């Protein structure tokens, strides 16, 4: 099997090219012993399988970051039969810096001048034939998002593999990159229009204050659009337990199947499929919307206006996009982190997004706060928002040193692309591939975690006090009480790690005696909660201090099982996913403990 590798700077279009070439025939993991993403896939051409490796995006091959070391070692060791060097046609003088470094390695190559359509929109004409003659390797003018162009690309790649071409120009000397590029490009690029200037909207979109306001509004609108796009798949998923749970329950009763197994078949499996459908639907919506915003050129504006703030947290300006999405849904935030090119910064962005309480939290906390504090509940909400800011800062310090070392951080150097029409087919194709992939992978993760939760909440009688979770909760209550939670609130805390919507249902089961733990947990969205009964009962059973500690603990606990699964899918690392889960669970318990003991004195 031939092996080709994709080499280029971030935002050069490597990921789009990789996804279009390999489709669903790809797998993603980490390079051995490194916190760097490794993407591999394959495709067939004329009956022959060709392996594709997407090398880590970097701006050069001479620095000492993990990405550059991996890329340089991969090329020098001759692991690939051909290197596809990606460059941005709209800003060749900058994007050929990678080719200048690559010239020192003497490896077989083909140069792909991506974003030809953007260059033309800027009035730039690139003479690829002249550039090919000077370099001595094939040079292809290309648009990675245009699926119609791939047959020609595959043909050029196949020819290059048969007779691997190498650069015939002199190697670029150290410190001579800019002069080397200038000599190579002399007479290659002709500009028929004036340089691109900012329009009225762009002056607002890149303004120091107005740009941030517009970006935040755009991200909230993006979340709403993601939900609209996701609704069909989420609707199909929602129908599964509604239709099949009653049918399966009747069938299990007719066959006299034991209630434990009957519950797995009629409740657990339909709801697992429902959760996976909902998650993949939302991931499809998020990827579709973000791919659209990135394709038309707006994400670059967001990165520009927020880079100064986000760089203080160890990430880049684009990281604000998934973090704002996190207010709507952590799943969307984790999936939206795909816009981050650097793997370490993407993982750090996901960790920061976990600290943002999602919409499900905001549907639960104000209700509970009103039970205990009335109009004072506004201060509970403000307290949660204030702690969120502290949590974001703490996470950046705890995980930033490993995931985004200070010595590898660089200032933002970019050229704002002009707005242009989106490539709908490419956007739909990539979003669909990711949705299918996450659906298949999510089924396994969600089923496993759901089974554990089911075992904890199951009881033959349906009575809470006969469940394993109750016995565990009451047994360790002396310990959980130290952290500010009795067995009832601790059970709801555990359920909140499965789904935040389950909190009120579980509280209703343990305090008001209405419904079962299984119904409250797995049927969280449809489970009826009598707020008046819960409001009357809870304040008589637990103190304000315990209620306050519980609300903060739930807000900053692990987001939910679907967010956990999405994080694992996006990071490809069980170690880092579990590390985040333990950090947030432990942090939530410590926070609960502190708040409880302080509130016991003050309230």
TIKE-906112 format. One record per residue (C-alpha): residue number from 1; y, x, z; residue in three letters. Coordinates in pm, whole numbers, plus 50000, padded with zeros to 5 digits. Layout:
BEGIN
  seq      y      x      z  type
  NUM      Y      X      Z   ALA
...
//
This chain:
BEGIN
  seq      y      x      z  type
    1  50000  50000  50000   UNK
    2  50344  50130  49906   UNK
    3  50604  50136  50183   UNK
    4  50978  50097  50133   UNK
    5  51250  50116  50398   UNK
    6  51594  49954  50415   UNK
    7  51877  50181  50527   UNK
    8  52236  50076  50584   UNK
    9  52523  50013  50817   UNK
   10  52550  49696  51028   UNK
   11  52676  49402  50821   UNK
   12  52557  49564  50498   UNK
   13  52318  49275  50429   UNK
   14  51995  49448  50530   UNK
   15  51866  49156  50735   UNK
   16  51934  48909  50456   UNK
   17  51754  49133  50208   UNK
   18  51461  49186  50446   UNK
   19  51418  48812  50512   UNK
   20  51441  48722  50146   UNK
   21  51189  48990  50043   UNK
   22  50930  48928  50314   UNK
   23  50977  48557  50396   UNK
   24  50727  48452  50660   UNK
   25  50519  48768  50607   UNK
   26  50698  48966  50874   UNK
   27  50661  49066  51236   UNK
   28  50916  49203  51477   UNK
   29  50865  49422  51781   UNK
   30  51010  49737  51934   UNK
   31  50972  50097  51831   UNK
   32  50727  50268  52069   UNK
   33  50901  50359  52393   UNK
   34  51243  50255  52263   UNK
   35  51477  49963  52323   UNK
   36  51531  49933  51949   UNK
   37  51412  49653  51723   UNK
   38  51142  49724  51465   UNK
   39  51116  49478  51176   UNK
   40  50827  49507  50931   UNK
   41  50703  49275  50660   UNK
   42  50547  49269  50317   UNK
   43  50560  49102  49978   UNK
   44  50352  49107  49662   UNK
   45  50463  49209  49316   UNK
   46  50232  49200  49017   UNK
   47  49937  49163  49253   UNK
   48  50030  49470  49456   UNK
   49  50128  49451  49827   UNK
   50  50443  49637  49928   UNK
   51  50531  49700  50292   UNK
   52  50897  49677  50399   UNK
   53  51053  49838  50708   UNK
   54  51405  49739  50813   UNK
   55  51543  50054  50973   UNK
   56  51789  50015  51265   UNK
   57  52145  49959  51144   UNK
   58  52375  50253  51213   UNK
   59  52690  50409  51070   UNK
   60  52547  50758  51020   UNK
   61  52237  50973  51062   UNK
   62  52404  51255  51253   UNK
   63  52480  51090  51589   UNK
   64  52245  51090  51886   UNK
   65  52189  50721  51959   UNK
   66  51831  50593  51968   UNK
   67  51890  50404  51641   UNK
   68  52005  50713  51451   UNK
   69  51725  50930  51591   UNK
   70  51459  50677  51493   UNK
   71  51602  50632  51145   UNK
   72  51645  51004  51082   UNK
   73  51293  51088  51205   UNK
   74  51140  50809  50998   UNK
   75  51304  50936  50680   UNK
   76  51243  51310  50737   UNK
   77  50877  51252  50821   UNK
   78  50828  51090  50480   UNK
   79  50686  50766  50621   UNK
   80  50833  50566  50331   UNK
   81  50769  50603  49958   UNK
   82  51120  50481  49878   UNK
   83  51442  50427  50074   UNK
   84  51669  50140  49968   UNK
   85  52018  50250  50073   UNK
   86  52245  49947  50123   UNK
   87  52619  49963  50062   UNK
   88  52896  49704  50059   UNK
   89  53050  49676  49712   UNK
   90  53374  49538  49857   UNK
   91  53440  49854  50063   UNK
   92  53245  50135  49898   UNK
   93  53461  50418  50028   UNK
   94  53352  50329  50383   UNK
   95  52998  50203  50330   UNK
   96  52889  50510  50128   UNK
   97  52924  50719  50442   UNK
   98  52555  50648  50507   UNK
   99  52464  50775  50159   UNK
  100  52663  51093  50226   UNK
  101  52452  51158  50536   UNK
  102  52134  51056  50354   UNK
  103  52199  51314  50078   UNK
  104  52114  51590  50329   UNK
  105  51757  51460  50373   UNK
  106  51635  51484  50010   UNK
  107  51424  51166  50019   UNK
  108  51344  50930  49727   UNK
  109  51605  50654  49709   UNK
  110  51761  50362  49527   UNK
  111  52118  50248  49597   UNK
  112  52186  49875  49632   UNK
  113  52551  49772  49600   UNK
  114  52541  49447  49791   UNK
  115  52812  49177  49806   UNK
  116  52904  49209  49441   UNK
  117  53047  48856  49457   UNK
  118  53281  48953  49743   UNK
  119  53401  49258  49552   UNK
  120  53476  49045  49246   UNK
  121  53665  48797  49465   UNK
  122  53882  49092  49572   UNK
  123  53942  49184  49210   UNK
  124  53720  49493  49225   UNK
  125  53497  49599  48938   UNK
  126  53228  49854  49024   UNK
  127  53090  50063  48736   UNK
  128  52733  50088  48866   UNK
  129  52613  50259  48546   UNK
  130  52860  50547  48595   UNK
  131  52765  50574  48962   UNK
  132  52396  50578  48868   UNK
  133  52457  50858  48618   UNK
  134  52637  51069  48878   UNK
  135  52385  51015  49156   UNK
  136  52069  51036  48948   UNK
  137  51905  50740  49121   UNK
  138  51890  50370  49029   UNK
  139  52204  50178  49134   UNK
  140  52183  49798  49148   UNK
  141  52479  49562  49177   UNK
  142  52344  49287  49398   UNK
  143  52405  48976  49608   UNK
  144  52142  48964  49885   UNK
  145  52205  48594  49949   UNK
  146  52134  48501  49584   UNK
  147  51758  48438  49565   UNK
  148  51764  48433  49184   UNK
  149  51830  48808  49169   UNK
  150  51516  48920  49350   UNK
  151  51284  48931  49048   UNK
  152  51502  49198  48890   UNK
  153  51528  49387  49221   UNK
  154  51151  49388  49266   UNK
  155  51109  49518  48912   UNK
  156  51349  49807  48978   UNK
  157  51174  49887  49308   UNK
  158  50833  49887  49138   UNK
  159  50956  50129  48870   UNK
  160  51111  50356  49134   UNK
  161  50786  50360  49333   UNK
  162  50598  50473  49022   UNK
  163  50836  50765  48976   UNK
  164  51033  50824  49301   UNK
  165  51396  50919  49213   UNK
  166  51599  51165  49420   UNK
  167  51971  51234  49435   UNK
  168  52076  51498  49183   UNK
  169  52422  51555  49330   UNK
  170  52483  51837  49575   UNK
  171  52414  51763  49939   UNK
  172  52716  51659  50142   UNK
  173  52825  51933  50379   UNK
  174  52900  51861  50743   UNK
  175  53254  51732  50779   UNK
  176  53286  51686  50403   UNK
  177  53174  51322  50389   UNK
  178  53508  51170  50288   UNK
  179  53577  51422  50010   UNK
  180  53215  51387  49887   UNK
  181  53253  51009  49866   UNK
  182  53592  51035  49695   UNK
  183  53447  51263  49427   UNK
  184  53146  51036  49372   UNK
  185  53363  50723  49343   UNK
  186  53632  50873  49119   UNK
  187  53678  50624  48835   UNK
  188  53393  50402  48958   UNK
  189  53598  50125  49120   UNK
  190  53872  49945  48929   UNK
  191  54098  49699  49109   UNK
  192  54268  49435  48896   UNK
  193  54439  49253  49182   UNK
  194  54660  49342  49474   UNK
  195  54484  49423  49803   UNK
  196  54376  49121  50002   UNK
  197  54645  48995  50240   UNK
  198  54616  48756  50532   UNK
  199  54696  48392  50461   UNK
  200  54860  48150  50706   UNK
  201  54530  48047  50861   UNK
  202  54408  48405  50891   UNK
  203  54727  48509  51068   UNK
  204  54644  48244  51327   UNK
  205  54270  48319  51324   UNK
  206  54333  48688  51395   UNK
  207  54619  48638  51640   UNK
  208  54581  48781  51989   UNK
  209  54598  48439  52156   UNK
  210  54573  48185  51874   UNK
  211  54268  48365  51734   UNK
  212  54081  48323  52063   UNK
  213  54171  47955  52087   UNK
  214  54058  47889  51729   UNK
  215  53736  48088  51782   UNK
  216  53646  47896  52100   UNK
  217  53715  47566  51926   UNK
  218  53510  47679  51625   UNK
  219  53213  47773  51847   UNK
  220  53221  47438  52025   UNK
  221  53236  47267  51688   UNK
  222  52951  47491  51573   UNK
  223  52745  47370  51869   UNK
  224  52815  47007  51777   UNK
  225  52722  47076  51413   UNK
  226  52405  47256  51525   UNK
  227  52303  46945  51719   UNK
  228  52368  46724  51416   UNK
  229  52162  46951  51190   UNK
  230  51886  46972  51453   UNK
  231  51869  46599  51526   UNK
  232  51608  46508  51260   UNK
  233  51356  46764  51390   UNK
  234  51443  46688  51752   UNK
  235  51405  46317  51678   UNK
  236  51058  46370  51532   UNK
  237  50964  46575  51839   UNK
  238  51095  46304  52073   UNK
  239  50879  46042  51906   UNK
  240  50558  46237  51972   UNK
  241  50524  46167  52349   UNK
  242  50667  45816  52306   UNK
  243  50400  45725  52051   UNK
  244  50102  45934  52149   UNK
  245  50122  45946  52530   UNK
  246  50049  45570  52575   UNK
  247  49780  45576  52304   UNK
  248  49611  45881  52454   UNK
  249  49636  45742  52807   UNK
  250  49462  45422  52696   UNK
  251  49196  45623  52516   UNK
  252  49140  45843  52823   UNK
  253  49111  45535  53046   UNK
  254  48864  45374  52806   UNK
  255  48649  45687  52804   UNK
  256  48675  45729  53184   UNK
  257  48808  46082  53145   UNK
  258  48902  46248  53474   UNK
  259  49272  46201  53549   UNK
  260  49332  46577  53558   UNK
  261  49203  46631  53204   UNK
  262  49353  46300  53089   UNK
  263  49696  46416  53206   UNK
  264  49665  46741  53010   UNK
  265  49570  46555  52693   UNK
  266  49807  46259  52721   UNK
  267  50108  46412  52900   UNK
  268  50102  46791  52876   UNK
  269  50007  46839  52510   UNK
  270  50241  46574  52358   UNK
  271  50533  46701  52567   UNK
  272  50456  47064  52479   UNK
  273  50472  46974  52110   UNK
  274  50791  46778  52179   UNK
  275  50952  47077  52353   UNK
  276  50848  47309  52067   UNK
  277  50984  47065  51807   UNK
  278  51312  47031  51996   UNK
  279  51347  47405  52036   UNK
  280  51268  47488  51674   UNK
  281  51499  47207  51559   UNK
  282  51784  47345  51765   UNK
  283  51710  47702  51654   UNK
  284  51718  47580  51292   UNK
  285  52055  47416  51354   UNK
  286  52203  47721  51526   UNK
  287  52078  47965  51261   UNK
  288  52203  47737  50984   UNK
  289  52552  47706  51132   UNK
  290  52587  48073  51227   UNK
  291  52453  48188  50889   UNK
  292  52713  47963  50727   UNK
  293  52999  48103  50939   UNK
  294  52885  48459  50875   UNK
  295  52835  48399  50504   UNK
  296  53185  48260  50447   UNK
  297  53338  48549  50644   UNK
  298  53460  48378  50962   UNK
  299  53232  48557  51212   UNK
  300  53413  48881  51125   UNK
  301  53737  48721  51251   UNK
  302  53572  48619  51578   UNK
  303  53443  48975  51624   UNK
  304  53792  49111  51564   UNK
  305  53982  48892  51811   UNK
  306  53728  48920  52094   UNK
  307  53618  49282  52056   UNK
  308  53867  49415  52311   UNK
  309  53746  49178  52584   UNK
  310  53375  49194  52506   UNK
  311  53371  49574  52476   UNK
  312  53452  49588  52849   UNK
  313  53116  49417  52907   UNK
  314  52932  49665  52684   UNK
  315  52892  49432  52386   UNK
  316  53081  49358  52065   UNK
  317  53325  49083  51973   UNK
  318  53059  48869  51806   UNK
  319  52883  48833  52141   UNK
  320  53135  48567  52241   UNK
  321  52972  48328  51988   UNK
  322  52634  48287  52165   UNK
  323  52803  48293  52506   UNK
  324  53023  47995  52417   UNK
  325  52719  47824  52265   UNK
  326  52552  47877  52602   UNK
  327  52780  47613  52754   UNK
  328  52602  47366  52530   UNK
  329  52250  47507  52545   UNK
  330  52105  47844  52646   UNK
  331  51846  47810  52368   UNK
  332  52128  47801  52114   UNK
  333  52298  48096  52280   UNK
  334  51981  48307  52276   UNK
  335  51909  48214  51913   UNK
  336  52273  48271  51818   UNK
  337  52252  48629  51946   UNK
  338  52097  48701  51606   UNK
  339  52450  48772  51481   UNK
  340  52448  49091  51693   UNK
  341  52331  49386  51485   UNK
  342  52250  49628  51765   UNK
  343  51927  49535  51946   UNK
  344  52034  49661  52289   UNK
  345  52364  49474  52268   UNK
  346  52181  49164  52146   UNK
  347  51954  49174  52451   UNK
  348  52254  49228  52679   UNK
  349  52431  48935  52510   UNK
  350  52131  48711  52584   UNK
  351  52138  48822  52948   UNK
  352  52510  48737  52966   UNK
  353  52442  48401  52801   UNK
  354  52185  48318  53068   UNK
  355  52469  48338  53322   UNK
  356  52653  48053  53148   UNK
  357  52548  47714  53294   UNK
  358  52436  47487  53010   UNK
  359  52518  47121  52941   UNK
  360  52209  47007  53137   UNK
  361  52353  47173  53448   UNK
  362  52683  46995  53400   UNK
  363  52498  46664  53377   UNK
  364  52324  46728  53712   UNK
  365  52565  46920  53938   UNK
  366  52863  46678  53932   UNK
  367  52625  46392  54022   UNK
  368  52476  46579  54318   UNK
  369  52815  46712  54430   UNK
  370  52954  46359  54435   UNK
  371  52670  46249  54668   UNK
  372  52782  46496  54935   UNK
  373  53147  46584  54873   UNK
  374  53305  46289  54693   UNK
  375  53633  46398  54535   UNK
  376  53572  46743  54673   UNK
  377  53300  46787  54408   UNK
  378  53566  46934  54178   UNK
  379  53574  47242  54404   UNK
  380  53196  47278  54366   UNK
  381  53236  47281  53988   UNK
  382  53523  47531  54006   UNK
  383  53317  47748  54241   UNK
  384  53028  47755  53994   UNK
  385  53265  47856  53712   UNK
  386  53417  48130  53929   UNK
  387  53074  48267  54020   UNK
  388  52976  48255  53651   UNK
  389  53254  48505  53575   UNK
  390  53135  48729  53859   UNK
  391  52775  48700  53740   UNK
  392  52873  48803  53386   UNK
  393  53047  49113  53524   UNK
  394  52748  49203  53746   UNK
  395  52499  49164  53458   UNK
  396  52709  49389  53236   UNK
  397  52697  49659  53505   UNK
  398  52329  49617  53597   UNK
  399  52184  49605  53246   UNK
  400  52465  49758  53039   UNK
  401  52384  50119  53128   UNK
  402  52037  50089  52976   UNK
  403  52097  49844  52692   UNK
  404  52439  49963  52580   UNK
  405  52504  50316  52713   UNK
  406  52873  50409  52729   UNK
  407  52822  50715  52507   UNK
  408  52691  50498  52222   UNK
  409  52977  50247  52228   UNK
  410  53237  50282  51955   UNK
  411  53559  50103  51872   UNK
  412  53555  49833  51609   UNK
  413  53630  49960  51260   UNK
  414  53606  49685  51001   UNK
  415  53760  49536  50691   UNK
  416  53799  49160  50705   UNK
  417  53613  49012  50408   UNK
  418  53789  48742  50207   UNK
  419  53659  48389  50255   UNK
  420  53409  48287  49991   UNK
  421  53164  48010  49908   UNK
  422  52842  48000  50112   UNK
  423  52503  48062  49953   UNK
  424  52333  47739  50061   UNK
  425  51982  47822  49939   UNK
  426  51974  48151  50128   UNK
  427  52117  47993  50444   UNK
  428  51859  47711  50439   UNK
  429  51574  47948  50357   UNK
  430  51645  48190  50643   UNK
  431  51710  47911  50895   UNK
  432  51384  47739  50797   UNK
  433  51178  48060  50825   UNK
  434  51310  48124  51175   UNK
  435  51252  47763  51283   UNK
  436  50889  47767  51165   UNK
  437  50828  48104  51327   UNK
  438  50970  47999  51663   UNK
  439  50780  47668  51656   UNK
  440  50446  47847  51619   UNK
  441  50525  48108  51882   UNK
  442  50686  47860  52121   UNK
  443  50376  47641  52132   UNK
  444  50180  47920  52296   UNK
  445  50447  48017  52551   UNK
  446  50552  47664  52644   UNK
  447  50194  47541  52675   UNK
  448  50102  47825  52910   UNK
  449  50404  47770  53137   UNK
  450  50367  47391  53116   UNK
  451  50004  47421  53223   UNK
  452  50107  47621  53530   UNK
  453  50372  47361  53618   UNK
  454  50120  47082  53559   UNK
  455  49869  47244  53797   UNK
  456  50140  47271  54062   UNK
  457  50263  46911  54028   UNK
  458  49933  46727  53969   UNK
  459  49782  46499  54234   UNK
  460  49497  46250  54201   UNK
  461  49693  45973  54372   UNK
  462  50027  46054  54209   UNK
  463  50170  46102  54559   UNK
  464  50399  46402  54593   UNK
  465  50235  46503  54921   UNK
  466  49898  46553  54749   UNK
  467  50029  46805  54497   UNK
  468  49970  47180  54518   UNK
  469  50346  47237  54491   UNK
  470  50399  47026  54804   UNK
  471  50144  47226  55004   UNK
  472  50292  47555  54885   UNK
  473  50644  47431  54952   UNK
  474  50571  47311  55304   UNK
  475  50368  47624  55383   UNK
  476  50648  47862  55287   UNK
  477  50929  47634  55410   UNK
  478  51011  47869  55702   UNK
  479  51088  48131  55438   UNK
  480  51266  47903  55190   UNK
  481  51470  47759  55476   UNK
  482  51612  48105  55533   UNK
  483  51729  48096  55171   UNK
  484  51890  47758  55234   UNK
  485  51631  47520  55092   UNK
  486  51376  47290  55255   UNK
  487  51052  47202  55081   UNK
  488  51212  46912  54886   UNK
  489  51500  47109  54742   UNK
  490  51278  47413  54686   UNK
  491  51040  47199  54476   UNK
  492  51336  47081  54270   UNK
  493  51451  47446  54240   UNK
  494  51111  47541  54097   UNK
  495  51123  47242  53858   UNK
  496  51471  47349  53742   UNK
  497  51316  47665  53596   UNK
  498  51105  47438  53376   UNK
  499  51386  47207  53266   UNK
  500  51725  47146  53423   UNK
  501  51697  46778  53329   UNK
  502  51397  46757  53563   UNK
  503  51606  46817  53876   UNK
  504  51716  46457  53936   UNK
  505  51370  46321  53849   UNK
  506  51199  46554  54097   UNK
  507  51458  46483  54367   UNK
  508  51403  46113  54307   UNK
  509  51028  46160  54357   UNK
  510  51052  46367  54676   UNK
  511  51345  46192  54846   UNK
  512  51331  45831  54724   UNK
  513  50954  45818  54666   UNK
  514  51007  45683  54314   UNK
  515  50778  45817  54042   UNK
  516  50553  46122  54043   UNK
  517  50632  46490  54016   UNK
  518  50466  46502  53675   UNK
  519  50681  46217  53544   UNK
  520  50993  46371  53693   UNK
  521  50918  46711  53542   UNK
  522  50763  46644  53201   UNK
  523  50939  46319  53119   UNK
  524  51275  46434  53250   UNK
  525  51487  46280  52978   UNK
  526  51327  45937  52990   UNK
  527  51252  45918  53361   UNK
  528  51470  45656  53528   UNK
  529  51665  45773  53831   UNK
  530  51823  45519  54062   UNK
  531  52142  45707  54155   UNK
  532  52240  45458  54424   UNK
  533  51912  45506  54615   UNK
  534  51920  45883  54575   UNK
  535  52286  45894  54686   UNK
  536  52200  45692  54997   UNK
  537  51888  45888  55093   UNK
  538  51969  46256  55023   UNK
  539  52270  46296  55257   UNK
  540  52064  46156  55545   UNK
  541  51783  46407  55493   UNK
  542  51955  46735  55408   UNK
  543  52283  46890  55519   UNK
  544  52589  46960  55307   UNK
  545  52518  47330  55347   UNK
  546  52169  47295  55201   UNK
  547  52296  47074  54919   UNK
  548  52567  47326  54828   UNK
  549  52322  47618  54838   UNK
  550  52077  47423  54622   UNK
  551  52339  47337  54358   UNK
  552  52441  47701  54316   UNK
  553  52078  47816  54313   UNK
  554  51986  47568  54037   UNK
  555  52295  47659  53833   UNK
  556  52204  48029  53822   UNK
  557  51827  48008  53821   UNK
  558  51623  48084  53507   UNK
  559  51775  47846  53244   UNK
  560  51455  47666  53134   UNK
  561  51113  47728  52982   UNK
  562  51243  47678  52627   UNK
  563  51525  47929  52682   UNK
  564  51265  48168  52825   UNK
  565  51050  48126  52515   UNK
  566  51348  48172  52283   UNK
  567  51450  48487  52468   UNK
  568  51101  48630  52431   UNK
  569  51106  48545  52061   UNK
  570  51447  48706  52005   UNK
  571  51385  49017  52217   UNK
  572  51018  49069  52122   UNK
  573  50977  49212  52470   UNK
  574  50775  49050  52746   UNK
  575  50896  49322  52983   UNK
  576  51264  49245  52931   UNK
  577  51210  48869  52935   UNK
  578  51028  48891  53268   UNK
  579  51286  49135  53399   UNK
  580  51563  48885  53326   UNK
  581  51359  48600  53477   UNK
  582  51301  48795  53800   UNK
  583  51664  48904  53816   UNK
  584  51796  48549  53783   UNK
  585  51536  48395  54016   UNK
  586  51595  48659  54281   UNK
  587  51970  48640  54234   UNK
  588  51966  48260  54268   UNK
  589  51772  48282  54597   UNK
  590  52005  48547  54739   UNK
  591  52307  48341  54633   UNK
  592  52156  48031  54794   UNK
  593  52095  48224  55116   UNK
  594  52452  48354  55138   UNK
  595  52613  48018  55059   UNK
  596  52388  47830  55300   UNK
  597  52457  48048  55602   UNK
  598  52831  48060  55536   UNK
  599  52846  47683  55474   UNK
  600  52649  47618  55794   UNK
  601  52939  47771  55986   UNK
  602  53224  47617  55786   UNK
  603  53096  47266  55707   UNK
//
